[in-house]
Amino acid sequence: MKPNPHLPRITRDKMPPQMKKIWDYSMEVTGDATFIEVSGNNPTVFDWYMNDFYEKLFYAGRIEKKIVELVRLRLANIHGCAYCNKGDTAQALDSGVSLEQVESLHAYETGPFSEAEKAALALADVMALTNPNGYMTKALYERARKHFTDSQLYELGQIMAVLCGVAKWLFAFDMVEKEDYCPFAPKV
């Protein structure tokens, strides 16, 4: 379902230079820049999301890049964000995730993933918006703790919390294309 936001879209020519680059990238990879256009209503907040969240947390390097990319893509797959699936797949592949891994995310426990990747993906399942009773059990904590420090688990949880919150916001404000299976598509 194509996005139809109520907030106005800001045209590319009225965006700050950095947003224009992201608009161009979004069009190249996903064929849609609605999220960027709506974000043009508040470039300061968009700058925080791109620079503070992504540069200072998501890509900070304290957690292996491939793992955060897998987690982000797993959440996008679960939530049914077509826009995110396209963009996150491209980013994941650029970060060393194999096409076989991308295609196996739905069955990651038996797929071509390391034990650390499987633990992180299991944590993503707990954090997903579609899992209202998600809970990190002692068994999951112990499994994840074999591969991540407590500091990294805290950080991974924070990353997923922001990703899930942003996903809900994108769906609620109708800023992204949704997959046919997306549970957050408006009921018409």
PyRosetta script that sets phi, psi and omega in degrees:
from pyrosetta import init, pose_from_sequence

init()
pose = pose_from_sequence("MKPNPHLPRITRDKMPPQMKKIWDYSMEVTGDATFIEVSGNNPTVFDWYMNDFYEKLFYAGRIEKKIVELVRLRLANIHGCAYCNKGDTAQALDSGVSLEQVESLHAYETGPFSEAEKAALALADVMALTNPNGYMTKALYERARKHFTDSQLYELGQIMAVLCGVAKWLFAFDMVEKEDYCPFAPKV")
pose.set_psi(1, 123.3)
pose.set_omega(1, -179.2)
pose.set_phi(2, -68.8)
pose.set_psi(2, 144.7)
pose.set_omega(2, -179.4)
pose.set_phi(3, -68.5)
pose.set_psi(3, 146.9)
pose.set_omega(3, 177.6)
pose.set_phi(4, -142.3)
pose.set_psi(4, 70.5)
pose.set_omega(4, -174.1)
pose.set_phi(5, -69.5)
pose.set_psi(5, 150.5)
pose.set_omega(5, 174.9)
pose.set_phi(6, -80.7)
pose.set_psi(6, -31.7)
pose.set_omega(6, 176.6)
pose.set_phi(7, -69.6)
pose.set_psi(7, 144.8)
pose.set_omega(7, -178.3)
pose.set_phi(8, -67.3)
pose.set_psi(8, 151.2)
pose.set_omega(8, 173.8)
pose.set_phi(9, -89.4)
pose.set_psi(9, 135.9)
pose.set_omega(9, 176.6)
pose.set_phi(10, -97.8)
pose.set_psi(10, 127.4)
pose.set_omega(10, -177.2)
pose.set_phi(11, -69.1)
pose.set_psi(11, 153.4)
pose.set_omega(11, -177.0)
pose.set_phi(12, -53.9)
pose.set_psi(12, -41.7)
pose.set_omega(12, -176.3)
pose.set_phi(13, -64.4)
pose.set_psi(13, -16.2)
pose.set_omega(13, -179.8)
pose.set_phi(14, -101.0)
pose.set_psi(14, 5.0)
pose.set_omega(14, -179.1)
pose.set_phi(15, -90.3)
pose.set_psi(15, 153.6)
pose.set_omega(15, 171.8)
pose.set_phi(16, -63.4)
pose.set_psi(16, 156.4)
pose.set_omega(16, -176.6)
pose.set_phi(17, -51.5)
pose.set_psi(17, -42.5)
pose.set_omega(17, -178.6)
pose.set_phi(18, -65.0)
pose.set_psi(18, -37.4)
pose.set_omega(18, 178.7)
pose.set_phi(19, -68.2)
pose.set_psi(19, -34.2)
pose.set_omega(19, 177.9)
pose.set_phi(20, -61.4)
pose.set_psi(20, -39.9)
pose.set_omega(20, 178.6)
pose.set_phi(21, -63.7)
pose.set_psi(21, -41.6)
pose.set_omega(21, -179.9)
pose.set_phi(22, -70.6)
pose.set_psi(22, -36.9)
pose.set_omega(22, 175.5)
pose.set_phi(23, -60.1)
pose.set_psi(23, -46.8)
pose.set_omega(23, 179.5)
pose.set_phi(24, -59.8)
pose.set_psi(24, -45.8)
pose.set_omega(24, 179.9)
pose.set_phi(25, -62.6)
pose.set_psi(25, -44.7)
pose.set_omega(25, 179.9)
pose.set_phi(26, -59.7)
pose.set_psi(26, -42.6)
pose.set_omega(26, 178.9)
pose.set_phi(27, -66.2)
pose.set_psi(27, -40.2)
pose.set_omega(27, -179.4)
pose.set_phi(28, -64.4)
pose.set_psi(28, -43.2)
pose.set_omega(28, -173.0)
pose.set_phi(29, -87.8)
pose.set_psi(29, -39.9)
pose.set_omega(29, -173.8)
pose.set_phi(30, -111.7)
pose.set_psi(30, -18.2)
pose.set_omega(30, -175.8)
pose.set_phi(31, 77.1)
pose.set_psi(31, 10.3)
pose.set_omega(31, -178.7)
pose.set_phi(32, -146.6)
pose.set_psi(32, 140.2)
pose.set_omega(32, 177.9)
pose.set_phi(33, -131.3)
pose.set_psi(33, 25.2)
pose.set_omega(33, -178.9)
pose.set_phi(34, -55.0)
pose.set_psi(34, -46.7)
pose.set_omega(34, -179.8)
pose.set_phi(35, -57.3)
pose.set_psi(35, -42.8)
pose.set_omega(35, -179.3)
pose.set_phi(36, -68.4)
pose.set_psi(36, -42.9)
pose.set_omega(36, -179.4)
pose.set_phi(37, -62.4)
pose.set_psi(37, -43.8)
pose.set_omega(37, 178.0)
pose.set_phi(38, -68.4)
pose.set_psi(38, -35.4)
pose.set_omega(38, 177.5)
pose.set_phi(39, -64.2)
pose.set_psi(39, -20.7)
pose.set_omega(39, 176.0)
pose.set_phi(40, -61.0)
pose.set_psi(40, -15.2)
pose.set_omega(40, 175.2)
pose.set_phi(41, -68.7)
pose.set_psi(41, -21.8)
pose.set_omega(41, 179.0)
pose.set_phi(42, -149.6)
pose.set_psi(42, 77.3)
pose.set_omega(42, -178.5)
pose.set_phi(43, -57.8)
pose.set_psi(43, -26.7)
pose.set_omega(43, -179.8)
pose.set_phi(44, -66.4)
pose.set_psi(44, -44.4)
pose.set_omega(44, 179.2)
pose.set_phi(45, -69.5)
pose.set_psi(45, -39.5)
pose.set_omega(45, 177.1)
pose.set_phi(46, -61.6)
pose.set_psi(46, -40.4)
pose.set_omega(46, 177.4)
pose.set_phi(47, -61.6)
pose.set_psi(47, -41.4)
pose.set_omega(47, 176.9)
pose.set_phi(48, -58.9)
pose.set_psi(48, -47.6)
pose.set_omega(48, -177.3)
pose.set_phi(49, -61.6)
pose.set_psi(49, -47.2)
pose.set_omega(49, -176.9)
pose.set_phi(50, -72.8)
pose.set_psi(50, -42.7)
pose.set_omega(50, -173.9)
pose.set_phi(51, -92.4)
pose.set_psi(51, -47.8)
pose.set_omega(51, -177.8)
pose.set_phi(52, -76.7)
pose.set_psi(52, -49.7)
pose.set_omega(52, -179.8)
pose.set_phi(53, -68.7)
pose.set_psi(53, -57.0)
pose.set_omega(53, -174.1)
pose.set_phi(54, -70.9)
pose.set_psi(54, -48.6)
pose.set_omega(54, -175.3)
pose.set_phi(55, -75.0)
pose.set_psi(55, -39.2)
pose.set_omega(55, -174.7)
pose.set_phi(56, -91.8)
pose.set_psi(56, -17.9)
pose.set_omega(56, -179.7)
pose.set_phi(57, -120.3)
pose.set_psi(57, -65.1)
pose.set_omega(57, -174.3)
pose.set_phi(58, -57.8)
pose.set_psi(58, -48.5)
pose.set_omega(58, -178.1)
pose.set_phi(59, -103.6)
pose.set_psi(59, 25.6)
pose.set_omega(59, -177.1)
pose.set_phi(60, -69.1)
pose.set_psi(60, -21.7)
pose.set_omega(60, 177.8)
pose.set_phi(61, 92.3)
pose.set_psi(61, 0.4)
pose.set_omega(61, 177.7)
pose.set_phi(62, -76.7)
pose.set_psi(62, -21.7)
pose.set_omega(62, 174.2)
pose.set_phi(63, -123.3)
pose.set_psi(63, 137.7)
pose.set_omega(63, -177.9)
pose.set_phi(64, -50.6)
pose.set_psi(64, 131.4)
pose.set_omega(64, -177.5)
pose.set_phi(65, -54.7)
pose.set_psi(65, -41.6)
pose.set_omega(65, -179.4)
pose.set_phi(66, -60.7)
pose.set_psi(66, -37.3)
pose.set_omega(66, -179.3)
pose.set_phi(67, -69.0)
pose.set_psi(67, -45.1)
pose.set_omega(67, 179.5)
pose.set_phi(68, -66.4)
pose.set_psi(68, -33.2)
pose.set_omega(68, 177.0)
pose.set_phi(69, -66.9)
pose.set_psi(69, -42.1)
pose.set_omega(69, 177.8)
pose.set_phi(70, -62.5)
pose.set_psi(70, -44.3)
pose.set_omega(70, -179.8)
pose.set_phi(71, -62.6)
pose.set_psi(71, -45.3)
pose.set_omega(71, -179.7)
pose.set_phi(72, -62.0)
pose.set_psi(72, -43.9)
pose.set_omega(72, -179.7)
pose.set_phi(73, -67.7)
pose.set_psi(73, -38.6)
pose.set_omega(73, 177.1)
pose.set_phi(74, -59.9)
pose.set_psi(74, -45.8)
pose.set_omega(74, 179.0)
pose.set_phi(75, -62.6)
pose.set_psi(75, -42.7)
pose.set_omega(75, 178.6)
pose.set_phi(76, -61.7)
pose.set_psi(76, -41.1)
pose.set_omega(76, 178.1)
pose.set_phi(77, -62.4)
pose.set_psi(77, -46.6)
pose.set_omega(77, -179.6)
pose.set_phi(78, -62.9)
pose.set_psi(78, -45.1)
pose.set_omega(78, -175.4)
pose.set_phi(79, -74.8)
pose.set_psi(79, -22.1)
pose.set_omega(79, 178.0)
pose.set_phi(80, 81.4)
pose.set_psi(80, 33.8)
pose.set_omega(80, 177.6)
pose.set_phi(81, -90.2)
pose.set_psi(81, 105.1)
pose.set_omega(81, -178.7)
pose.set_phi(82, -62.8)
pose.set_psi(82, -43.4)
pose.set_omega(82, 179.0)
pose.set_phi(83, -58.1)
pose.set_psi(83, -48.3)
pose.set_omega(83, -179.5)
pose.set_phi(84, -66.1)
pose.set_psi(84, -42.0)
pose.set_omega(84, -179.9)
pose.set_phi(85, -58.4)
pose.set_psi(85, -41.9)
pose.set_omega(85, 179.5)
pose.set_phi(86, -65.9)
pose.set_psi(86, -53.3)
pose.set_omega(86, -177.4)
pose.set_phi(87, -67.3)
pose.set_psi(87, -42.6)
pose.set_omega(87, -178.3)
pose.set_phi(88, -69.0)
pose.set_psi(88, -32.9)
pose.set_omega(88, 176.0)
pose.set_phi(89, -63.4)
pose.set_psi(89, -45.6)
pose.set_omega(89, 179.1)
pose.set_phi(90, -60.5)
pose.set_psi(90, -44.6)
pose.set_omega(90, 179.6)
pose.set_phi(91, -65.5)
pose.set_psi(91, -41.2)
pose.set_omega(91, -179.8)
pose.set_phi(92, -62.8)
pose.set_psi(92, -46.4)
pose.set_omega(92, 179.5)
pose.set_phi(93, -61.6)
pose.set_psi(93, -39.6)
pose.set_omega(93, 177.9)
pose.set_phi(94, -66.6)
pose.set_psi(94, -21.2)
pose.set_omega(94, -177.3)
pose.set_phi(95, -96.1)
pose.set_psi(95, 6.9)
pose.set_omega(95, 176.9)
pose.set_phi(96, 101.4)
pose.set_psi(96, 0.0)
pose.set_omega(96, 174.4)
pose.set_phi(97, -72.9)
pose.set_psi(97, 134.5)
pose.set_omega(97, -178.9)
pose.set_phi(98, -82.1)
pose.set_psi(98, 157.5)
pose.set_omega(98, 175.9)
pose.set_phi(99, -60.5)
pose.set_psi(99, -37.3)
pose.set_omega(99, 177.8)
pose.set_phi(100, -60.9)
pose.set_psi(100, -39.0)
pose.set_omega(100, 177.5)
pose.set_phi(101, -67.5)
pose.set_psi(101, -43.5)
pose.set_omega(101, 178.1)
pose.set_phi(102, -56.5)
pose.set_psi(102, -45.5)
pose.set_omega(102, -177.5)
pose.set_phi(103, -74.4)
pose.set_psi(103, -12.0)
pose.set_omega(103, -178.1)
pose.set_phi(104, -106.7)
pose.set_psi(104, 4.8)
pose.set_omega(104, -176.2)
pose.set_phi(105, -57.7)
pose.set_psi(105, -33.5)
pose.set_omega(105, -179.1)
pose.set_phi(106, -66.0)
pose.set_psi(106, -20.3)
pose.set_omega(106, -179.9)
pose.set_phi(107, -131.8)
pose.set_psi(107, 50.0)
pose.set_omega(107, -171.9)
pose.set_phi(108, -63.4)
pose.set_psi(108, -28.6)
pose.set_omega(108, -177.8)
pose.set_phi(109, -62.6)
pose.set_psi(109, -28.5)
pose.set_omega(109, 179.0)
pose.set_phi(110, -110.9)
pose.set_psi(110, 4.4)
pose.set_omega(110, -176.7)
pose.set_phi(111, -89.2)
pose.set_psi(111, -175.3)
pose.set_omega(111, -175.3)
pose.set_phi(112, -81.6)
pose.set_psi(112, 63.2)
pose.set_omega(112, -176.9)
pose.set_phi(113, -124.5)
pose.set_psi(113, 148.7)
pose.set_omega(113, 174.7)
pose.set_phi(114, -70.8)
pose.set_psi(114, 166.1)
pose.set_omega(114, 178.1)
pose.set_phi(115, -64.1)
pose.set_psi(115, -35.4)
pose.set_omega(115, 177.0)
pose.set_phi(116, -64.7)
pose.set_psi(116, -43.4)
pose.set_omega(116, 178.4)
pose.set_phi(117, -63.5)
pose.set_psi(117, -41.8)
pose.set_omega(117, 178.9)
pose.set_phi(118, -63.1)
pose.set_psi(118, -41.1)
pose.set_omega(118, 179.0)
pose.set_phi(119, -64.0)
pose.set_psi(119, -43.4)
pose.set_omega(119, 178.7)
pose.set_phi(120, -65.2)
pose.set_psi(120, -39.6)
pose.set_omega(120, 178.7)
pose.set_phi(121, -68.3)
pose.set_psi(121, -35.3)
pose.set_omega(121, 175.4)
pose.set_phi(122, -64.3)
pose.set_psi(122, -37.3)
pose.set_omega(122, 176.6)
pose.set_phi(123, -67.0)
pose.set_psi(123, -36.8)
pose.set_omega(123, 176.6)
pose.set_phi(124, -61.7)
pose.set_psi(124, -39.1)
pose.set_omega(124, 177.2)
pose.set_phi(125, -60.9)
pose.set_psi(125, -36.6)
pose.set_omega(125, 177.9)
pose.set_phi(126, -66.9)
pose.set_psi(126, -37.8)
pose.set_omega(126, -175.3)
pose.set_phi(127, -82.1)
pose.set_psi(127, -16.7)
pose.set_omega(127, -173.7)
pose.set_phi(128, -56.8)
pose.set_psi(128, 143.8)
pose.set_omega(128, 178.7)
pose.set_phi(129, -58.4)
pose.set_psi(129, -28.3)
pose.set_omega(129, -178.0)
pose.set_phi(130, -80.0)
pose.set_psi(130, 0.0)
pose.set_omega(130, -179.5)
pose.set_phi(131, -116.9)
pose.set_psi(131, 76.0)
pose.set_omega(131, -175.3)
pose.set_phi(132, -65.0)
pose.set_psi(132, -18.0)
pose.set_omega(132, 178.5)
pose.set_phi(133, -104.7)
pose.set_psi(133, 16.3)
pose.set_omega(133, -179.5)
pose.set_phi(134, -57.6)
pose.set_psi(134, 138.4)
pose.set_omega(134, -176.4)
pose.set_phi(135, -154.1)
pose.set_psi(135, 133.5)
pose.set_omega(135, 176.7)
pose.set_phi(136, -81.0)
pose.set_psi(136, 101.6)
pose.set_omega(136, 179.1)
pose.set_phi(137, -68.8)
pose.set_psi(137, 166.7)
pose.set_omega(137, 176.3)
pose.set_phi(138, -60.8)
pose.set_psi(138, -39.1)
pose.set_omega(138, 180.0)
pose.set_phi(139, -63.9)
pose.set_psi(139, -42.0)
pose.set_omega(139, 178.6)
pose.set_phi(140, -67.6)
pose.set_psi(140, -41.6)
pose.set_omega(140, 176.9)
pose.set_phi(141, -58.0)
pose.set_psi(141, -48.1)
pose.set_omega(141, -179.0)
pose.set_phi(142, -64.1)
pose.set_psi(142, -37.7)
pose.set_omega(142, 177.0)
pose.set_phi(143, -63.5)
pose.set_psi(143, -48.3)
pose.set_omega(143, -178.6)
pose.set_phi(144, -67.9)
pose.set_psi(144, -35.8)
pose.set_omega(144, -177.0)
pose.set_phi(145, -65.2)
pose.set_psi(145, -18.7)
pose.set_omega(145, 175.8)
pose.set_phi(146, -68.6)
pose.set_psi(146, -19.5)
pose.set_omega(146, -173.6)
pose.set_phi(147, -121.2)
pose.set_psi(147, -17.7)
pose.set_omega(147, -175.2)
pose.set_phi(148, -133.6)
pose.set_psi(148, 145.3)
pose.set_omega(148, 172.8)
pose.set_phi(149, -74.0)
pose.set_psi(149, 167.0)
pose.set_omega(149, 175.6)
pose.set_phi(150, -61.0)
pose.set_psi(150, -37.3)
pose.set_omega(150, 177.8)
pose.set_phi(151, -61.9)
pose.set_psi(151, -43.3)
pose.set_omega(151, 178.7)
pose.set_phi(152, -67.4)
pose.set_psi(152, -38.0)
pose.set_omega(152, 177.7)
pose.set_phi(153, -64.6)
pose.set_psi(153, -40.7)
pose.set_omega(153, 175.9)
pose.set_phi(154, -59.8)
pose.set_psi(154, -46.0)
pose.set_omega(154, -179.5)
pose.set_phi(155, -65.4)
pose.set_psi(155, -43.4)
pose.set_omega(155, 178.3)
pose.set_phi(156, -61.9)
pose.set_psi(156, -41.5)
pose.set_omega(156, 176.1)
pose.set_phi(157, -61.6)
pose.set_psi(157, -42.0)
pose.set_omega(157, 179.1)
pose.set_phi(158, -65.2)
pose.set_psi(158, -42.5)
pose.set_omega(158, 177.7)
pose.set_phi(159, -58.6)
pose.set_psi(159, -47.8)
pose.set_omega(159, -178.5)
pose.set_phi(160, -67.1)
pose.set_psi(160, -34.9)
pose.set_omega(160, 177.6)
pose.set_phi(161, -62.2)
pose.set_psi(161, -44.0)
pose.set_omega(161, 178.4)
pose.set_phi(162, -65.8)
pose.set_psi(162, -45.3)
pose.set_omega(162, 179.6)
pose.set_phi(163, -59.4)
pose.set_psi(163, -43.6)
pose.set_omega(163, 179.9)
pose.set_phi(164, -67.5)
pose.set_psi(164, -40.9)
pose.set_omega(164, 177.7)
pose.set_phi(165, -63.9)
pose.set_psi(165, -42.7)
pose.set_omega(165, 178.3)
pose.set_phi(166, -65.5)
pose.set_psi(166, -39.1)
pose.set_omega(166, 178.0)
pose.set_phi(167, -59.6)
pose.set_psi(167, -46.8)
pose.set_omega(167, 180.0)
pose.set_phi(168, -60.9)
pose.set_psi(168, -42.7)
pose.set_omega(168, 179.0)
pose.set_phi(169, -63.4)
pose.set_psi(169, -45.1)
pose.set_omega(169, 179.0)
pose.set_phi(170, -60.8)
pose.set_psi(170, -40.4)
pose.set_omega(170, 178.5)
pose.set_phi(171, -69.2)
pose.set_psi(171, -46.8)
pose.set_omega(171, -176.8)
pose.set_phi(172, -63.3)
pose.set_psi(172, -34.6)
pose.set_omega(172, 179.9)
pose.set_phi(173, -94.0)
pose.set_psi(173, 4.5)
pose.set_omega(173, 177.7)
pose.set_phi(174, 51.8)
pose.set_psi(174, 53.9)
pose.set_omega(174, -178.3)
pose.set_phi(175, -103.9)
pose.set_psi(175, -2.4)
pose.set_omega(175, -177.5)
pose.set_phi(176, -135.8)
pose.set_psi(176, 152.5)
pose.set_omega(176, 173.3)
pose.set_phi(177, -71.8)
pose.set_psi(177, 139.2)
pose.set_omega(177, -178.4)
pose.set_phi(178, -110.9)
pose.set_psi(178, 148.5)
pose.set_omega(178, 173.9)
pose.set_phi(179, -70.3)
pose.set_psi(179, 159.3)
pose.set_omega(179, 178.4)
pose.set_phi(180, -57.5)
pose.set_psi(180, -31.7)
pose.set_omega(180, -177.3)
pose.set_phi(181, -88.0)
pose.set_psi(181, 0.1)
pose.set_omega(181, -175.6)
pose.set_phi(182, -59.2)
pose.set_psi(182, 121.9)
pose.set_omega(182, -179.8)
pose.set_phi(183, -75.0)
pose.set_psi(183, -5.0)
pose.set_omega(183, -177.4)
pose.set_phi(184, -105.6)
pose.set_psi(184, 10.9)
pose.set_omega(184, 177.1)
pose.set_phi(185, -70.6)
pose.set_psi(185, 140.0)
pose.set_omega(185, 180.0)
pose.set_phi(186, -62.2)
pose.set_psi(186, 142.6)
pose.set_omega(186, 176.8)
pose.set_phi(187, -81.6)
pose.set_psi(187, 121.0)
pose.set_omega(187, -176.8)
pose.set_phi(188, -101.1)
pose.dump_pdb("model.pdb")
